């Protein structure tokens, strides 16, 4: 239960950082958004749909993201 809640909290935090990164020039927003969506896709169906759509559209980026997530 604690692991699930910490995963959800981390995913939402990364999404918020990604949104801030889109507004602030010093913070990279897109990587935070992608990683946050990937983390949330484990728990939420809407995030899984977004990730699946992005994986089909950008297969090279998906491979890079999967490599990053396996290191975490």
C-alpha positions in Angstrom: 0.0 0.0 0.0 2.8 2.4 0.9 4.7 1.6 -2.4 1.5 2.2 -4.4 0.9 5.6 -2.7 4.5 6.7 -3.1 4.4 5.7 -6.8 1.2 7.8 -7.3 2.8 10.7 -5.4 6.0 10.5 -7.5 4.0 10.4 -10.7 1.9 13.4 -9.9 5.0 15.3 -8.7 6.8 14.6 -12.0 3.7 15.7 -13.9 3.6 19.0 -11.9 7.3 19.5 -12.5 6.7 18.9 -16.2 3.9 21.5 -16.3 6.2 24.0 -14.5 8.9 23.1 -17.0 6.7 24.1 -19.9 6.3 27.5 -18.3 9.8 28.1 -16.9 12.7 28.2 -19.3 15.2 26.7 -16.9 13.4 23.4 -16.2 12.9 20.8 -18.9 9.2 20.1 -19.0 8.7 17.3 -21.6 11.0 14.7 -20.0 9.2 15.2 -16.7 5.8 14.9 -18.3 6.8 11.7 -20.1 8.3 10.0 -17.1 5.4 11.2 -14.9 2.9 9.7 -17.3 4.8 6.5 -17.5 4.8 6.2 -13.7 1.1 7.0 -13.5 0.2 4.6 -16.3 0.8 1.7 -13.8 -2.2 2.9 -11.7 -4.4 5.0 -14.0 -6.2 3.9 -17.2 -6.2 7.4 -18.7 -2.4 7.7 -18.3 -2.0 4.2 -19.9 -4.0 5.4 -22.9 -1.8 8.5 -23.3 1.4 6.4 -23.0 0.2 3.8 -25.5 -0.7 6.6 -28.0 2.7 8.2 -27.5 4.5 4.9 -27.8 2.8 4.3 -31.2 3.6 7.8 -32.4 7.2 8.0 -31.1 8.8 4.5 -30.9 12.4 5.8 -30.6 11.5 8.0 -27.7 9.7 5.0 -26.1 12.8 2.9 -26.2 14.9 5.6 -24.6 12.3 6.2 -21.9 12.1 2.5 -21.2 15.9 2.4 -20.8 15.7 5.3 -18.3 12.9 3.7 -16.3 14.7 0.3 -16.0 17.6 2.2 -14.4 15.4 3.6 -11.7 
